[in-house]
């Protein structure tokens, strides 16, 4: 038996008492089918599915002997496996539910669950499907390594890894390793960093000498009648001024070097983050918002740079400064130094206690800002829809809520800093009071000179200044640690789609495409493509039709290998696309999607995006084939017209034609048209169809369209229904099926066009 949760022994005993043995699978849910919180256990045998719900209750034993626990059963249901077609986890807003679909098309509500149980129920659904198909025939089967809780959980705390491809526990990971890994960015600028540290050393040295020359030396040597330097005021002023000038020069050199490497480090860091994001697969972007990623690229890189280039150097120098000053103080007066500096260990302990709270507050602050930025990006990107449906007030309310959360988190962080750190600072001030009080007493008793006391207190205050910096470093370190963790989460994430080391490179792709028993789903619990098989010969045209959401565009995504199949394979010229090199695959395939996207830039650059080395004449030819040339030359700057945010705004049809021209310029062996003419009027569509009929000669063309009349000349048509190939054949063959899906779709479209006064 395989369990994805720890099942109590008394539950197993209950099933055994009912004569149920040889259980294949068992999982736990924390709600029943009435959304009532209780313990629900789902068990699967070879023939039946069982669902029992109830709770563990306690009752008293005899006096003085404690309590007894027993299972109080609320419900126990069983379903014949032969009557169940499938089960699935349906995700709700803050919970989920497990349902079963019978062969009669009815749905049975088995139980509900919080999101805590959803992951394990998804695994239950996965292996239920394998048992149902007969892939698993014994109760003692082994689950896939990737589904083993031990493989995907931290061995130290048991927490599941946020990313299966990155075996790192955010709770237990060593934060020090995050900082050491970042050192590679600074090693590129070794010479600059050495100069930076040398200038800081000189800056620290002069800062220690200035109080001595201004206080102890001046009072005890220049103003003391018994001193050899009595009255040499100009000498003292000269030394003080020279020391100050040297300090200013060191500070200027430090600022110059810091400024010089600042832009370079930020540049490298942002390039690294963007490069890491760009190499990831589509699955990564499906679960993230644009605004959140933009926050990581911009804000996190600035936080990390500031810490390493502004924080760490001063931190190290301050450590040295504190050590040197402590030695000087103990040389000057050991007793007074010991009593004055006793507050530093207390200050350090208090500082350590604030770190965990500070890091947590920074995490909440970042989450609130990212959520607000994501919503802002979402609304601004869809402002046309907001205006069209007059949803300005609703969106303002949504933004108000996210902005309130961000502001609340920021307020909590600011209040923490404003209250905690000044409170900790009082601890240091006590040391200063001790130095003044006890030192003043020693001066009166003749155990110290006035100049020595002034110098001593100045040095004590110089020690306390780095202490305040260290308190700020705790807050800074917490913020940077969070930023580094987010950076390396992206940096270490492995893309789902990777090229094999021994990938095959084809110099001359013919273009034959074949699907062999392909299964695929964007989530583990729902198949979008289910056991799909078909083939299209090289240089032929394949038409794909079906209802919206049937899985047509998913087929195109699998051919392009934007996603990998769960089962089965996609083959080009008899070679699995997983075995082909990216160069062979992407240089020979072009797609025109129904979701057009043009970059900010000129129309010429957007068309050339597919082939940067293309000549001007080739671009014009591609634009003419796509029906875009006529409207482009009417623009003020023609092909050099800038489009995108802040520039010329093209209509949906114009954007689609530029997108088609981009694909035509690639001149691929395999051309995929996914509703390529959906945003065009009938006249423009027919013009482009005529051009495409010439262009598709010698190419394997896969056309996805809702307007079935555009697919009449295809060599083969496949009809996708609920993720399966319902029908396959030519246009004429499919029309001869009176009860066929294609026949019904075509008839409905024909009648709709006739009613609208349009003839095909």
N, C-alpha and C positions, 0 to 999 in steps of 0.2 A: 504494500500500500504506500502511496505517495501522499504526503500532507504538506501544505505550504504554510501551516501554522502548527503550533503545539496543541495537540488535541488531548484533553483530559482523559485519563484512563477510564473514568466512570462512563464517559460517552461511548467509548469502544465497548464497554461491558453491556450498555443498553442495546447497542446494535447486535451484539452476540446473543443476548437473551431473546431477541426477536428472530433469531435464526438467520441473521444476515452476516455472511462471512465473505471472504474473497473480495474485499473492497479495493477498488483500483485507486480511487481519488477521494480526498476529503479536504474540505476547506471550511473556514469559519467566517461568519458575518455577524455584525452587532445589531441588526434589526430584523424583524419578521416582515411578513408581507402586508402588515398594517402600519408599517413605519413606526412600530413600537420598539423601543430599545430593549433588547433581550439577547440571549445567546442563541444563535442559529447555526446549525451544522449541516453541510451539504455532503452527501456521500454518493458515490457512483460505483455500481457493480457492473458486471458484464451485461445484465439484462434490465436493470432498473436504476432510477435516480430517486434518492431519498432526501427529504428536507425535514429536519426536526428543529423545533424552537422551544425555548423554556428558560429556566434560570436556576442557578444553584442557590438553595435556601438553607438556613440554619435553624435547628431546633434544639431545645435543651435536653441534655441527658439527665441522668439521676443527679441529685443535688451534690455539688462539689466535683462533678466529673466533666464539666465543660459543655461544649456544643457538638451536635452532630450535623454534618452537611449531607444534603441529598439533592438529586435532580428533580425539579418540578416541571414536568412536561406540559407544554401548552398546546402543541400540535405536532403531528407526525404524519407526513404525506409521502406517498410513493407514486412514481410515474413509470410506465413501461417505456423502455428506451426505444422500442420499435415505433412508438407513437410520436416520438420527439424528433423533429428534423434538425433543430439546432438550438443552442442557448447563447445568450449574449448579455453583456453588461451595458446597460443604458445609463449614460452619464447625465446627472442632473446638476443643478447649480452648486449645491454644497454636499451632495450625496450621490448615490447611484442605486440601481436596482438590477436584479438578475431575473431575466425572463426567458421562457422557453417557447419556441415556435413549434406547434404540432404540424403533422402532415396535412391537416385540414385547413391550415392557414390561421388557426387561432393562436392567441398568445396566453401563456400562463404566467402569472406574477408569482415567482418563487419566493423572493425575499428582497429586502432593501439593505443598504449598508452605508456607513459613512465613508469618506474618502480614505480613511485609514485601512479599510479592508479591500479597497478596490483593486489594488495591484495584485494581490494573491488570487482574487476572483477572476481577474483577467487570465492568469495562468491556468486556473481551473477550466476556463472556457477553451483555452488553447488545447489542452490535453484531452478534454472531452471530445473535441473534433477529431483528434487522432484515434481515440478509442472507437468513436462512431464509424470512422472510415475503415477500421480494422488494422490500422498501422500498429496498434498496441493490443496484444492478445493475452498478456499475463499480468497479474497484480503486482509482481515484483519488478516492474520495468524501471529503467533509469531515466530521469529527466535530463534535458539538455543542460550542459554546463552553464550556459548563460542564464538559465532560470534557477539555478541552485542558490538558495538564500545565502549560503555560506560564501559563495563566490562573489555575491553582489552586496555583501554587508561587511562592515568594519569588524575585524576579529576582536578588537579591544572593547568597543562599546555596543556593538550589534546594530548600529545605525546603517540603514541602506545608503549605498553610494548614490549621490545625486546623478552621476553620469556613469553608466555601466562601463564605458570605454576608458574611464579614468578612475582607477581604484584609489581614490583619495577621500578620506573622511574629513569634512570641514571642522568637525568637533575635535578630532584627535591629531590632526596634522600638526607638525612642528612648524610654528610660525617663523622660526629663525631661518628655515630653509627657503622660505619665500624671499627673504631679504638677500640671502647669499646667491640665489639664482639670478637676481637682478643685476649682480655685479658685472655680468657680461656686457651690459650696456655702457658701463663706465670704463671698462678696460680698453675701449677703443680710443679713449682720450687720456692715456696714462701721463703724458708730459704735462698737459694742462692741469690734471689733478694734482701732480707733484708740485707744480708752481702754486696752485691754490693752497695746498697744505703748508708750504713754506711761508707764503704770505700770511697765513693765519697764525703760524708759529711766531713770526716777527710781531704781528699785531697783538698777540697775547703777551709776548715778552715786554713790549713797550707799555701795555696797559698795566702790567705789574710794577714797572719801574716808575711810572708817572706819579702814583700816590706816594712812593718813597721820597722822590725828589721834591714833591710839593709839600710834604708834611714832615716826616722824620728828619730828612737831610736838611731841610730849610730851617726848621726850628732848632734842631740840636747841633747843627754844624755852622750855619750862617749867622743865626741870631744869638748863639751862645758865646759869651765873652771869653770863655776858656778854650774855645775851639781854634784850631790853626786857620780855619777859613772864615773866621768872624768878619762880618761886614762885606763879604764877597757876593753881594746881592746880584750883580750883573752876571757873575759866573753861574750862580744858581738859576737865574732866569734863562741864560743861554742854554744850560743843560736841559731845563724843562722845555724850552721852545724846540730845541733840536730833537728831543725825544718825541714831542708831539708831532713834529713834521715827519719824522720817521714813521710814526704810527699812521698818519694820514696817507703817506705814500704806500704803505703796506695795505691799507684799506682800499686805496684806489686800484692797486694791482689786483687785489682779491676781487673787487667788483668787476674789473675789466675781464678777468678770466672767467668768472661766473657767467657774465653776460655772453661771452664768446661761445661757451659750450652749452648754454641754456637751450638755444634754438635747435642745436644739433641733437641733443638728447631727446627733447620733445619730438623732433622730427623722426628720429629712429624709433622711438617708442610707439608713436601713432602708426607708423608704417608697419611695425611688427604686429600690433593689434589688428589693423585692417587686413594685413596679409593672412593672419590666422583666421579671421572671420571669413575672408573670401575663399579660402581653400575648403571650407566645410560644405557639407552636402545640404540638399534642400530640406531634409528633416530638421536640421538645426534651426532654420529660419521659420519653419512652420509654427514653432512654439515660442517665438520671440517677436517683440514689437520693435519697429524701427527706432522709435524715440529712446528705448532702453539701450539699444546698441550704440546709438549716437552718444549717449551719456557716458558709456564705457570708453569710447574712443577719445572723447574730449576731456571730461572731468577726471576720470581715473588717471589718465596719463599726466595731467597737470599736477595732481596730488602726489603721484609717485616721483615726478621730477623734483618738485619742491622739497620733498623729504630728503632725497639723496643728494641733491646739489646745494640746498640751503640748510638742511637740518643736520645731516650726518657730519659734514666737516666741522661745523660749530660745536656739535655734540662732542666730538673727539677732542677738539682743542679745549673745550670747557672742562673735560675730564682731566686733561693735563694741567690746566690752570688751577683747578681745585686741589690736585695733588701737590703741586708746587707751593701753593699758598698755605696749605696745611703744614707742610714741612717748615716754611718760614715762620708761621705762627708758633709752632712748638719750639723752634729755636729761640724766638723772642721771649716767650713766657709759657712754659709747659702747662702750668696750673690754669692760667687764664684761658689758654687755647682749649684744654680738655673740657672746661666748663662751658665755654662759648659754643663749642662744636657738638656738644652732646645732643643737641636738637636734630642734627642731620640724620642719624639712624631712625629717629622717630618719624621724621619727615619722609624718609624713604619707605618705611613700612606703610604709612598712610597712603603714599603715592601708589604703591603696589596694589592696595585694596581698591583703588579707583579704576584701575586699568580695565577690568572685565566689564564694569558698568559702562565705561566710556566707549569700549568697542561695540557693545550692544546698541548704545544710543546712536553711534555712527552708522551701524547697519540699518537701523530703522530710518535714520535720516536719508540715507542713500536710496532705500527702497521707496520712500515717499516721493523723492525728487524724480526717480526713474519712472514711477507710475504717472506722475504729473506730466513729465515730458512725453511719455508714450501717448497719453491721451491728447495732449496738445498737437503732436505730430499727426495723430489719427484724424482729428477734427479739421486741421488745416488742409490735410490731403483730400478730405471729402467735403470741403466747404460748399461745393456745388450742390451736393445732396442735402446738406444741412439747410441751405437757402431754399432749395426746391420744396422741402417739406416743412418749412417754417419752424425749424427745431432750434432756433437760436437760444430761446429761454431754457429748454431742456439741456442743451449742451453747456450753457452757462452754469446751470445747477450741477451738472456732472463735474465740470471743471472746478466749481466752488468746493465740492466735496473732496476731490483729490488735492486741491490746493490747501484746503483746511488740514488734511492729514499731514501734508508736507510741512506746513507751517507749524503744526502742533509738534511734530518730531524735531523740527529745528529749534522750536522754543524750549523743548525739554533738554536738548543738547546744550543750548546757550545758558539756560538756568543752571544746569549741572556745572558748567565751566565757571559761571559767575559766582556760584555759592561755594562749591567744593574747593576750588583752587585758592581763593582768598582765605578760606578757613584753614587750609593746609599752610598757607603762607604765614599765618599767625605763629605757627610753631617755630618758624625760622626767626621771626621777630623777637621771640623770647630769648634766643641766643644773643641777639644784638643788645637787648636790655641787660643781660648778664655781663657782657663785655664792657658796657658803659658803666654799670654800677660797680662791679668788682674792680675794673680798671681805674675808675676814678678814686676808689678807696686806696689802691696801690700808689697812685700818684701823690695823694695826700700823705701817705706814710713814707714816701721817698723811695719806694721799690720800683717805680717806673718814672720816666720823664714824660713831660707833656707831649713832646714830639713822638715818643714811642707809642703812647696811647692813641694819638690821632692816627698814626700809621697802622696800628693794630686794628682799630675799629674800621679803618678804610679797607684793610685786607679782609676782615670778617664780612663786610658788606659785599666785597668782590666775590667772596665764596657764595654768598646767598643769591646773587644775581644768576649764576649758572644753575642754582637749585631751582629757581623759577623757570629757567629755560628747560630744565629736565622735566618739570611738571607739564610744561607745554609739549615736550617731546612724547610724554605718555599719551596725550590726546592725539598728537600727530602720528605716532606709531600705530595707534588703534585704527585711525582713518586709513593710513597707508597699507596696513595689513589687510584690511578689507578690499582695498583697490587691487593689491597684488594677488589676492586670492581669486578675485573675479578675472583678472588678466590671465592668470595661469590656467583657470578653468577653461577659458577659450583656447589658449595656446596649446594645452595638452589634449584637448578634445580631438579624437580621431574621426575623420570624415567617414560616413557610411559607404560612400562610393570611392574606391581606391583602385589604382592601376596596379596590376600584378607586375612583379619584377621581370617576369619572362613574357610580358604581354606581346601579342602578335601584332605586327605592323604590316598592313596590306597596302601595297603600292597601287593596285588597280582593283578597286571594289566594283563588283558587277551590280550589286544592289538587291539580291534576293533576300527577302525578309521572311522569317518563320517564327511563329509562337508555338511552343510545345508544352501543353498542360500547365499554363501559367496561372499561379495564384498570387494575388497581391492585395494588401490593404494598408491604408495610411495609418491605421491603428491596429493593434494586435487582435482586437475582438471583432472587427468588421471587415469582411472581404469586399473589395471593390471589383476585383477581377477574380473569377472563380473557374478554374480549369479551362482556360481559353486556349484553343489551338486553331491555327490557320496559317496559310502561307501565301505569298505573292511573288510571282516570278520577276526577275530583273527586267526593268524597262516597262513594266506593266503598271496599270492604275488600279489601286484598291480603294473602294469606297466604304466608309464606316458610318452606319446610321444607327439611330436608337433614341430613346427618350432622354430628356435632360437628366443627368446624374447616373446614366447607365454604365459609364466607365469608358467612354470613347476617348476623351482627352488623356485619361490615364494610360491607355495603350500607346499614345504618342509619347508620353513621358518615359515609358519603359523602353521604347525604341531608342530614344535619345540618351537613355541611361541616366536620367535625372534621379531615378529611383531604381533599386534592384528588386528583382522578383523575390517573393517569399518561397515559392515552389516553382518548379519548371524552369524554362529558359527561353530567352529571346536570341535568335540566331540571325546573323548577316553573312551571306555566302557560306552557310554551314558552320560558322564559328560563333560561339557564344559571345555576346557583347561584353561579358565579364572578362573574357580572355583577350579582347581587342585593346590596343593602345588607345589612349585618349586622342592622339593625333589622327589615327586612322578613322576613329569614330566621328569626331566633331568636324573634321575637315570635309567629310563626305555626306554630312546630313545638315539640312537647314529646315527650320520650322517657322511658320507664320501662325502665330497664335491669335485667338479671338481677343486676348488681352494684350493690346499693343503697348509698347513702352518705347519712348524716344528720349534720348539723353539731351541735356542742355548743351547746345552747340549748333552748328550750321546743319542745314539739310544735307549738304554734301558729306559732312563728317558722319552723320547718322547712317547714310546709305553705305558709306565706305567702312562702317564698323565691321561688316562681315568680311571685307577684303581691303585692308588699309593700303595695299600697293596698287589698287585699281586706278586706271587712267580716267580722266574726265569723260572721255567718250564712252567708256564702259559703264560709268555711272548713269550717263544720259540714256544709254540703251536700256539699262535695267529699269529706269524710271518710266520710259516709254512703254515697256512691256507691262508695267504695273499700272499704267494709266495715270501716272503722277506728273509726267513732264508738263502737261498743259497748264496745270494750276501752279506749278513751281515757277515757270518762266514769267508768270503774271505778277509774282511777288516783287517788291522793290529791289531786292538784292539777288533775286533768282535762287540759284543753288547755294549761295553764300548767306541766305537769310537765316538769322539766328532764331532758334525755337526753344521752347522751354520756359521755365519760370523767369518772368521779367522781360521776355521777348515775345515774338510772334506766337499766337496761339492757333494751332491748326484744329480743324474740325475732326470728328471721329473718323469719317471716311477718308480724309486727307492723311491722317496719321496712319491708317491701315494701309493705304497705298504706298507710303514711304516704307513701311515695314515690309511689304511684299517686295518692293524694289531691293531692299537690303538682302532678302533671301535669294532673290533672282541673281544678284551680283555674286553670291557665293558659288553659283553654278554647281550644285551638289549632285551626287549620284542618287541620293534619296531625298525627296522633297516632301515635307509634311505640311499640309494645309488644314489647320484646325479652325474651321469657321472663318476662313481667311477673308471672305467677302460679306460677312454678316453685317457690317456697318455701312454698306453701300446701297445706293439705289439700284433699281433693276437695270437701268441703262448702263451705268458704270460697271455693274457686275457682269453683264453680258460682254462688255468690251474687254474686261480683264479675263473672263473665261476664254474668249477667243485667243487672247495673247498667251494665256497659260497652256492652251491646247497645243500651241506650237512649241512652247518652252519645255513642256513635259516629255517631249519626244527624246528617247534615249535615257530617260531617268525613271527610277521607280518612284511613283507618286502615291502618297497615302492622303486621301481627301476625306475630311470629316465635315459633314454638312447636314443642316436640318432641312434645307430645300432639296428635296430628293431629285428633282428634275435635273440638277447640275451633275448628278452622278450617273446619268443614263449611259454614258459612253465608257464607264469603268469596266475593266476586264473582269472584275469580281467585286461583289458586294457582300459584306457581312453585317448582320443585324445583331447588335448587342442589347440584351434584355436582362436586367438585374445582374450584370457582371458576367453573363454567359453568352456564348454564341448561339443565338436562337435559330438563325437561318443563314444560309450561305449559298451564293450563286450569282448569276448575272441579273441585270435589271429585268429582262424578259422572263427568266426562269422564276424569279421571286414573285412576279406579278401573276404567274399561273397558279400560285398557291392561294386558293380562295379564302382560307382562314388564316393566312400567314400574317405575321406582324408587319412586314414590309408592305404588303398589299393594303392593309388597313391604313397605315400611315400615308401611303401614296394617295389613296382614295380621298382621305380627309383633306389633305393638302390641295388636291386638285379641285375639290368642291369649294374650299375656302377661297382659292384664287378666282374661280369662276364667279362666286358671289361678289368678289371685289372688282369684277370686270377686267381681270388680268388673264390673258391666255398665254400658255406656254408654247 
